[in-house]
Amino acid sequence: MTLEIKLDKANKHCSNCDTKYSVEWDTEEQDLEPLTCPFCGYEVELDDEEDVEERYESSDEDDSWN
């Protein structure tokens, strides 16, 4: 019987210490993507964070509160 461990992998770039690295984590134990640089501890931005911000900034629904 073999245990199958599902790992997620992400390539990151820390703008604080200017390091490129990849990180793998077991999604059974940790379902959130690691958010800090393992070398300096700086909070690293998510890759799709800009897409989320643009989606909310371009929304015309914000003007219809009244």
HELIX and SHEET records of a PDB file:
HELIX    1   1 GLU A   49  GLU A   57  1                                   9    
HELIX    2   2 ASP A   60  ASP A   63  5                                   4    
SHEET    1   A 2 LEU A   7  CYS A  14  0                                        
SHEET    2   A 2 THR A  19  ASP A  26 -1                                        
END                                                                             
